[in-house]
């Protein structure tokens, strides 16, 4: 198993099925200050390996994860959140309020995490930051992340845009590709609107949840459009 992969200055891919563990989504790390990191998603149950990948990739001896942003409530994105919470006592976990129930373990929402698909038990976590608007900002040190509510795959799906000073617009749009299932409360019409919103951002990079990093404005636009065309019949 290899360690992480730098995408650009202070941004890296640090988790995936190949990098951290079976079933993991693509997990991304942003270093927003010396020794301070924000993680985009958590993977299933591979926190130890993801932490090691951050150490190996960024080559920092003393550091901490201060924030964990969960893009939606599926187990391959939230499963290891409790492991990071146990490791970093001051960790702040953020997600959209429409996915708060399954992330925090509200009775009756267990099926929304898809944990049964993986044959594991999900350990809920308490959210410290709740997003609730169509668009809002999150400040981390000197950088600003723009948080967009992009429902469709799940009701509370979000995407994150980081206007990097040298790389341009980096869009963390997890699970752009779907799937869309009734048991997840998916809504294909909402997803169509969300994808059009992402295309309008004109991102230079798309960091996707299972397809890795798509580089270049045209390639990002074409990737999203390809799924819009593929799922057009469902709308």
Rosetta silent file (secondary structure, phi, psi, omega in degrees, C-alpha in Angstrom):
SEQUENCE: XXXXXXXXXXXXXXXXXXXXXXXXXXXXXXXXXXXXXXXXXXXXXXXXXXXXXXXXXXXXXXXXXXXXXXXXXXXXXXXXXXXXXXXXXXXXXXXXXXXXXXXXXXXXXXXXXXXXXXXXXXXXXXXXXXXXXXXXXXXXXXXXXXXXXXXXXXXXXXXXXXXXXXXXXXXXXXXXXXXXXXXXXXXXXXXXXXXXXXXXXXXXXXXXXXXXXXXXXXXXXXXXXXXXXXXXXXX
SCORE:     score description
SCORE:     0.000 S_00000001
   1 L     0.000  129.691 -178.328    0.000    0.000    0.000 S_00000001
   2 L   -90.162  167.756  178.781    1.408    3.375   -1.023 S_00000001
   3 L   -86.961 -164.012 -174.297    1.157    6.663    0.841 S_00000001
   4 L   -74.626 -178.855 -176.993   -0.683    9.781   -0.297 S_00000001
   5 E  -135.520  121.282  177.340   -0.315   11.871   -3.427 S_00000001
   6 E   -67.860  132.949  175.740    0.247   15.609   -3.544 S_00000001
   7 E   -94.587  -34.994  178.712   -2.213   17.415   -5.816 S_00000001
   8 E  -175.811 -172.224 -179.645   -0.550   20.785   -5.364 S_00000001
   9 L   -54.836  118.684  172.369    0.824   23.003   -2.642 S_00000001
  10 L    69.312   14.373  176.463   -0.796   22.005    0.671 S_00000001
  11 E  -133.230  131.768 -177.398   -3.459   19.748   -0.903 S_00000001
  12 E  -147.361  152.347  168.010   -3.191   15.953   -1.146 S_00000001
  13 E   -86.921  119.906 -173.960   -5.099   12.752   -1.760 S_00000001
  14 E  -122.394   -2.863  178.718   -4.469   10.726    1.410 S_00000001
  15 E  -150.542  146.115  175.045   -7.085    7.970    1.317 S_00000001
  16 L  -178.050  178.471  177.358   -8.765    5.618   -1.171 S_00000001
  17 L   -59.055  -36.183 -179.173   -9.179    1.879   -1.668 S_00000001
  18 L   -81.232  -32.275 -172.961   -5.585    1.752   -2.929 S_00000001
  19 L   -91.941  -27.348 -172.826   -4.080    4.221   -0.442 S_00000001
  20 L  -133.044  -45.306 -179.013   -5.788    3.389    2.839 S_00000001
  21 L   178.313  158.653 -177.652   -8.273    0.508    2.874 S_00000001
  22 L   -57.413  130.607  177.410  -10.984   -1.498    1.174 S_00000001
  23 L    87.966  -10.817 -177.847  -14.180    0.461    0.573 S_00000001
  24 L   -66.897  139.508  168.163  -12.703    3.867    1.365 S_00000001
  25 L   -72.404  177.457  172.752  -13.801    6.845   -0.666 S_00000001
  26 L   -77.304  124.340 -177.914  -11.150    9.273   -1.832 S_00000001
  27 E  -110.463  131.859 -175.691  -10.086   11.281    1.212 S_00000001
  28 E  -119.010  146.330  178.253   -8.400   14.652    0.758 S_00000001
  29 E  -120.903  136.988  174.922   -6.292   16.752    3.129 S_00000001
  30 E  -117.743  122.047  173.534   -5.799   20.512    3.097 S_00000001
  31 E   -91.457  109.769 -174.385   -2.918   22.009    5.097 S_00000001
  32 E   -99.846   -8.583  175.607   -4.177   25.486    5.934 S_00000001
  33 E  -161.483  161.637  178.834   -1.368   26.461    8.343 S_00000001
  34 L   -54.278  121.810  177.500    1.871   24.830    9.494 S_00000001
  35 L    75.542    9.118 -177.785    0.900   21.610   11.289 S_00000001
  36 E  -123.134  127.110 -175.289   -2.855   22.222   10.822 S_00000001
  37 E  -129.346  146.810  169.230   -5.016   20.110    8.544 S_00000001
  38 E  -114.929  131.943 -179.341   -8.608   19.901    7.377 S_00000001
  39 E  -105.227  135.221  173.690   -9.778   16.508    6.112 S_00000001
  40 E  -100.620  104.857 -177.778  -12.460   16.072    3.452 S_00000001
  41 L    73.280  166.116 -167.478  -14.278   12.842    4.404 S_00000001
  42 L  -123.180  -12.294 -172.969  -13.052   10.022    6.613 S_00000001
  43 L    76.478 -176.799 -175.041  -13.200    6.696    4.767 S_00000001
  44 L   -82.233  -60.465 -177.793  -14.725    3.536    6.243 S_00000001
  45 L  -158.126   43.592 -173.686  -12.360    2.424    9.008 S_00000001
  46 L  -121.363   32.308 -175.690   -8.834    3.368    7.945 S_00000001
  47 H   -56.610  -41.641 -177.645   -7.989    6.371   10.128 S_00000001
  48 H   -59.756  -44.588 -179.600   -4.624    4.951   11.206 S_00000001
  49 H   -70.328  -38.254  178.662   -3.445    4.496    7.622 S_00000001
  50 H   -63.398  -41.806  177.312   -4.790    7.888    6.519 S_00000001
  51 H   -60.877  -42.936  178.048   -2.927    9.557    9.387 S_00000001
  52 H   -64.008  -39.057  178.664    0.263    7.764    8.343 S_00000001
  53 H   -63.328  -37.913  177.367   -0.291    8.847    4.741 S_00000001
  54 H   -63.209  -45.085  178.572   -0.565   12.484    5.838 S_00000001
  55 H   -59.242  -47.081 -177.513    2.715   12.170    7.747 S_00000001
  56 H   -67.896  -37.891 -173.567    4.481   10.554    4.793 S_00000001
  57 H   -78.002  -43.075 -175.807    3.064   12.915    2.171 S_00000001
  58 H   -92.558  -13.730  176.279    3.465   16.267    3.908 S_00000001
  59 L    57.499   43.946  174.011    6.642   15.353    5.809 S_00000001
  60 L  -111.224  132.876 -177.498    5.611   17.106    9.026 S_00000001
  61 L   -80.122  -39.164 -178.595    6.679   15.570   12.310 S_00000001
  62 L  -123.470  117.625 -177.020    4.192   17.351   14.559 S_00000001
  63 L  -158.980  171.069  177.831    0.764   18.135   13.227 S_00000001
  64 E  -150.433  152.792  171.047   -2.946   17.675   13.893 S_00000001
  65 E   -91.073  116.860 -177.226   -6.257   17.368   12.085 S_00000001
  66 E   -97.276  -26.552 -177.315   -8.386   20.221   13.398 S_00000001
  67 E  -137.587  143.092  174.946  -11.404   19.893   11.093 S_00000001
  68 E  -130.491  116.356  178.447  -13.180   17.044    9.330 S_00000001
  69 E  -101.119  121.034  179.113  -15.787   17.912    6.699 S_00000001
  70 L   -98.030  118.320 -173.209  -18.201   15.095    5.868 S_00000001
  71 L   -77.032  -23.515  172.857  -19.647   15.590    2.395 S_00000001
  72 L  -169.992  178.942 -163.132  -22.587   13.239    2.986 S_00000001
  73 L   -93.848   19.140 -179.161  -23.836   10.472    5.251 S_00000001
  74 L   -87.388  146.603 -169.250  -22.626    7.271    3.551 S_00000001
  75 H   -58.340  -32.569 -179.498  -20.393    4.885    5.458 S_00000001
  76 H   -71.800   -8.964  177.513  -17.481    5.045    2.988 S_00000001
  77 H  -110.327  -22.559 -173.821  -17.275    8.780    3.772 S_00000001
  78 H  -121.328   -8.924 -170.018  -18.134    8.842    7.504 S_00000001
  79 L   -56.812  -40.242 -177.214  -17.250    5.422    8.909 S_00000001
  80 L   -91.658    7.833 -177.933  -13.878    6.357   10.421 S_00000001
  81 H   -56.832  -40.257 -178.793  -15.004    9.753   11.752 S_00000001
  82 H   -66.787  -27.614  177.583  -15.181    8.402   15.313 S_00000001
  83 H   -69.533  -42.187  176.241  -11.591    7.155   15.005 S_00000001
  84 H   -65.732  -38.583  178.769  -10.348   10.619   14.091 S_00000001
  85 H   -61.941  -39.377  178.512  -12.461   12.079   16.892 S_00000001
  86 H   -69.222  -32.217 -177.368  -10.801    9.718   19.378 S_00000001
  87 H   -78.607  -35.391 -175.512   -7.337   10.605   18.077 S_00000001
  88 L  -122.208  100.738 -171.395   -7.803   14.404   18.031 S_00000001
  89 L   -64.265  -25.078 -179.220   -9.680   15.669   21.067 S_00000001
  90 L   -98.245   10.940 -177.472  -10.191   19.178   19.635 S_00000001
  91 L   -61.824  134.950  174.653  -11.422   17.960   16.254 S_00000001
  92 E  -108.545  124.272 -178.145  -14.419   19.823   14.827 S_00000001
  93 E  -105.967  130.692 -174.709  -16.653   17.740   12.546 S_00000001
  94 E  -122.646  145.167  174.605  -18.820   19.521    9.974 S_00000001
  95 E  -164.445  173.481  178.164  -21.685   18.403    7.723 S_00000001
  96 E   -82.557  145.077 -174.916  -25.009   19.621    6.373 S_00000001
  97 H   -63.347  -24.009 -179.568  -27.968   19.522    8.735 S_00000001
  98 H   -73.774  -13.756  172.845  -30.039   17.464    6.267 S_00000001
  99 H  -110.237   11.992 -177.490  -27.634   14.557    6.784 S_00000001
 100 H   -63.006  -41.434 -175.890  -27.282   15.179   10.512 S_00000001
 101 H   -54.263  -59.730 -179.499  -29.656   12.367   11.534 S_00000001
 102 H   -65.527  -34.930  179.693  -27.728    9.405   10.146 S_00000001
 103 H   -65.182  -39.694 -179.194  -24.321   10.896   10.976 S_00000001
 104 H   -90.005    0.403  174.339  -25.312   11.400   14.623 S_00000001
 105 L    80.422   31.862  177.654  -27.143    8.058   14.789 S_00000001
 106 L   -61.659  131.279 -179.642  -30.745    9.210   15.091 S_00000001
 107 L   -54.261  135.827  179.655  -32.977    6.132   15.537 S_00000001
 108 L    93.487   -5.679 -178.897  -34.606    5.066   12.300 S_00000001
 109 L  -107.874    5.801 -174.131  -31.895    6.532   10.045 S_00000001
 110 H   -55.518  -38.665 -177.792  -29.462    3.606   10.166 S_00000001
 111 H   -65.574  -21.455 -177.836  -30.254    2.522    6.611 S_00000001
 112 H   -72.779  -14.844  179.274  -29.256    5.918    5.238 S_00000001
 113 H   -85.809  -16.469 -176.095  -25.577    5.263    6.032 S_00000001
 114 L    64.309   20.292  179.852  -25.404    2.106    3.846 S_00000001
 115 H   -61.221  -33.759 -178.978  -23.365    0.460    6.632 S_00000001
 116 H   -63.362  -27.851  177.888  -25.200   -2.818    6.068 S_00000001
 117 H   -63.559  -30.797 -176.845  -23.755   -2.925    2.544 S_00000001
 118 H   -96.895   -4.269  179.585  -20.278   -3.112    4.064 S_00000001
 119 L    66.899   30.778  178.983  -21.198   -5.529    6.824 S_00000001
 120 L  -127.876  166.036  177.449  -19.980   -3.196    9.559 S_00000001
 121 L  -100.861  127.027  179.463  -21.526   -1.266   12.415 S_00000001
 122 L   -82.864  134.131  175.394  -21.402    2.499   12.161 S_00000001
 123 L  -100.936  111.015 -175.972  -20.330    4.429   15.260 S_00000001
 124 L   -64.177  156.661  174.479  -22.123    7.815   15.254 S_00000001
 125 L  -129.366  154.294  175.934  -20.353   11.103   15.917 S_00000001
 126 L   -87.451  131.026  178.671  -21.608   14.444   17.166 S_00000001
 127 L   -83.709  135.657  177.780  -21.367   17.270   14.662 S_00000001
 128 L   -95.528  -26.867 -178.254  -19.762   20.501   15.856 S_00000001
 129 E  -128.802  125.557  178.533  -20.509   22.558   12.739 S_00000001
 130 E  -115.097  122.015  172.671  -23.798   22.380   10.827 S_00000001
 131 E   -85.653  144.279 -176.132  -24.165   23.878    7.377 S_00000001
 132 L  -142.556   -5.992 -176.569  -27.693   24.979    6.549 S_00000001
 133 L  -105.308  167.596  176.234  -27.565   27.443    3.642 S_00000001
 134 L   -64.705  -33.320  176.582  -27.284   26.986   -0.115 S_00000001
 135 E  -149.634  135.223  174.669  -23.851   28.578    0.126 S_00000001
 136 E  -152.513  165.780 -177.212  -21.710   29.615    3.073 S_00000001
 137 E  -105.956  148.713  174.962  -18.081   30.215    3.948 S_00000001
 138 E  -129.130  119.874 -178.859  -15.814   28.337    6.318 S_00000001
 139 E   -92.886  131.116  174.570  -12.655   30.055    7.512 S_00000001
 140 E  -130.100  103.587 -175.276   -9.559   28.016    8.319 S_00000001
 141 L    57.562 -122.750 -177.683   -6.685   30.241    9.336 S_00000001
 142 L   -92.306   -4.572 -177.420   -6.021   32.494    6.336 S_00000001
 143 E  -101.658  157.280  177.961   -7.935   30.412    3.806 S_00000001
 144 E  -122.190  129.650  172.468  -11.626   30.416    2.935 S_00000001
 145 E  -105.474  133.824  175.382  -13.612   27.390    1.833 S_00000001
 146 E   -96.741  124.126 -176.458  -16.924   27.924    0.057 S_00000001
 147 E  -104.352  122.157 -179.698  -19.470   25.291    1.063 S_00000001
 148 E  -113.561  130.585  172.419  -22.267   24.547   -1.413 S_00000001
 149 E   -76.323  116.793 -177.081  -25.365   22.512   -0.626 S_00000001
 150 L  -127.533   68.326 -176.672  -25.559   20.089   -3.574 S_00000001
 151 L   -66.710  162.463  178.636  -28.393   17.657   -2.763 S_00000001
 152 L   145.895  -64.387  174.688  -29.331   14.725   -4.941 S_00000001
 153 L   -62.067  -48.077  167.121  -27.134   11.781   -4.028 S_00000001
 154 L  -134.761  163.884  179.301  -28.293   12.393   -0.445 S_00000001
 155 L   -60.909  -33.097 -175.431  -30.417   15.266    0.921 S_00000001
 156 L  -105.741   20.044  178.846  -27.441   16.802    2.696 S_00000001
 157 L   -59.669  138.592  177.272  -24.705   16.335    0.115 S_00000001
 158 E  -129.171  159.138  172.629  -22.247   19.241   -0.011 S_00000001
 159 E  -128.040  150.693 -174.716  -19.381   20.330   -2.251 S_00000001
 160 E  -123.069  131.957  177.731  -16.404   22.441   -1.229 S_00000001
 161 E  -115.195  126.313  177.427  -14.572   25.006   -3.338 S_00000001
 162 E  -117.628  113.696  178.193  -11.061   26.148   -2.422 S_00000001
 163 E   -84.143   88.461 -173.896   -9.709   29.052   -4.475 S_00000001
 164 E   -71.309  138.106 -174.454   -6.072   28.082   -4.202 S_00000001
 165 L   -62.334  -26.777 -179.274   -3.605   30.983   -4.609 S_00000001
 166 L  -118.291  -23.825 -176.000   -1.489   29.206   -7.239 S_00000001
 167 L   -93.710  -19.569 -174.882   -3.562   26.276   -8.527 S_00000001
 168 E    95.614 -153.194 -174.674   -6.871   28.016   -9.126 S_00000001
 169 E   -84.116  118.158  176.790  -10.264   26.629   -8.147 S_00000001
 170 E  -106.099  118.689 -177.870  -10.169   23.210   -6.497 S_00000001
 171 E  -106.032  119.702  173.302  -13.610   21.626   -6.214 S_00000001
 172 E   -94.927   95.733 -176.789  -14.166   18.782   -3.779 S_00000001
 173 E  -116.915   80.567 -174.768  -17.309   17.281   -5.307 S_00000001
 174 L   -68.562  137.423  175.334  -17.663   13.857   -3.772 S_00000001
 175 L    57.179   43.079  170.819  -19.873   11.292   -5.553 S_00000001
 176 L   -55.402  -33.322 -172.518  -20.751   13.471   -8.518 S_00000001
 177 L   -76.628  -11.934 -174.959  -21.479   10.196  -10.304 S_00000001
 178 L   103.545 -152.138    5.277  -24.256    9.012   -7.946 S_00000001
 179 L   -83.017 -178.486 -177.200  -25.758    6.449   -7.470 S_00000001
 180 L  -127.615  114.105 -174.959  -29.383    7.409   -6.809 S_00000001
 181 L  -136.001  143.819 -177.987  -31.493    5.112   -4.669 S_00000001
 182 H   -59.851  -37.244 -177.785  -34.802    5.439   -2.884 S_00000001
 183 H   -69.319  -13.195  176.121  -33.359    3.991    0.332 S_00000001
 184 H  -100.103    3.856 -174.125  -30.866    6.882    0.447 S_00000001
 185 L    59.649   34.839  177.355  -33.574    9.531   -0.150 S_00000001
 186 L   -67.141  153.706  178.546  -31.850   10.396   -3.426 S_00000001
 187 L  -141.855  106.868 -172.866  -33.492   12.965   -5.659 S_00000001
 188 H   -67.988  -32.446  177.574  -32.400   13.034   -9.286 S_00000001
 189 H   -65.773  -42.362  175.723  -34.029   16.401  -10.028 S_00000001
 190 H   -61.366  -39.872 -178.996  -32.128   17.991   -7.141 S_00000001
 191 H   -63.613  -42.268  177.099  -28.961   16.340   -8.402 S_00000001
 192 H   -55.192  -47.670  179.860  -29.428   17.812  -11.896 S_00000001
 193 H   -63.301  -39.745  179.956  -29.657   21.305  -10.378 S_00000001
 194 H   -63.765  -42.290 -178.543  -26.649   20.637   -8.154 S_00000001
 195 H   -67.269  -36.517  176.382  -24.473   19.518  -11.060 S_00000001
 196 H   -64.845  -35.776  176.112  -25.370   22.613  -13.072 S_00000001
 197 H   -63.315  -41.520 -179.489  -24.335   24.678  -10.054 S_00000001
 198 H   -68.387  -39.890  178.023  -20.963   22.886   -9.970 S_00000001
 199 H   -60.116  -39.919 -178.070  -20.383   23.376  -13.705 S_00000001
 200 H   -65.744  -18.592  179.476  -21.015   27.114  -13.275 S_00000001
 201 L   -72.149  -19.291  175.493  -18.166   27.291  -10.739 S_00000001
 202 L    56.528   52.015 -174.938  -15.712   26.726  -13.620 S_00000001
 203 L   -73.817  148.372  175.987  -13.302   24.729  -11.461 S_00000001
 204 L   -84.383  -28.633  178.616   -9.713   23.972  -12.504 S_00000001
 205 E  -136.237  141.348  170.578   -9.639   20.704  -10.548 S_00000001
 206 E  -117.722  118.727  174.516  -12.348   18.288   -9.437 S_00000001
 207 E   -98.495  100.050 -172.364  -11.484   16.046   -6.505 S_00000001
 208 E   -93.743  161.679 -171.907  -14.138   13.354   -6.818 S_00000001
 209 L   -76.189  -21.542 -178.773  -15.121   10.739   -4.257 S_00000001
 210 L  -139.433   -5.849 -179.295  -14.314    7.612   -6.250 S_00000001
 211 L  -113.156    5.181  176.725  -12.668    8.750   -9.488 S_00000001
 212 E    75.245 -147.829 -170.805   -9.820   10.779   -8.023 S_00000001
 213 E  -100.558  122.638  173.856   -8.579   14.093   -9.410 S_00000001
 214 E  -103.907  124.950 -171.643   -9.796   15.464  -12.742 S_00000001
 215 E  -113.466  132.634  178.149   -7.533   18.299  -13.913 S_00000001
 216 L   106.508  134.522 -175.565   -8.388   21.132  -16.315 S_00000001
 217 H   -55.287  -45.565 -178.012  -11.532   23.218  -16.723 S_00000001
 218 H   -64.642  -41.809 -179.079  -12.676   21.391  -19.859 S_00000001
 219 H   -67.367  -37.753  177.095  -12.108   17.950  -18.366 S_00000001
 220 H   -63.567  -48.657 -179.933  -13.969   18.894  -15.184 S_00000001
 221 H   -61.029  -43.738 -178.667  -16.909   20.242  -17.173 S_00000001
 222 H   -66.429  -36.201  178.618  -16.931   17.201  -19.473 S_00000001
 223 H   -62.267  -48.735 -179.025  -16.810   14.788  -16.535 S_00000001
 224 H   -66.145  -42.770  179.794  -19.847   16.328  -14.872 S_00000001
 225 H   -62.613  -33.679 -179.810  -21.691   16.679  -18.171 S_00000001
 226 H   -62.830  -35.533  178.458  -21.079   13.020  -18.991 S_00000001
 227 H   -79.502  -31.015  173.661  -23.019   11.996  -15.887 S_00000001
 228 H   -61.072  -43.481  178.963  -25.740   14.539  -16.569 S_00000001
 229 H   -67.420  -39.975 -177.607  -26.240   12.934  -19.983 S_00000001
 230 H   -63.855  -37.036 -175.351  -26.037    9.422  -18.544 S_00000001
 231 L  -101.771    8.022 -177.860  -28.720   10.134  -15.938 S_00000001
 232 H   -56.856  -38.169 -177.440  -30.864   12.431  -18.077 S_00000001
 233 H   -66.252  -16.142 -179.896  -33.466    9.681  -18.553 S_00000001
 234 H   -88.398  -13.578 -173.155  -33.968    9.558  -14.771 S_00000001
 235 L   -78.356    0.000    0.000  -34.816   13.240  -14.453 S_00000001
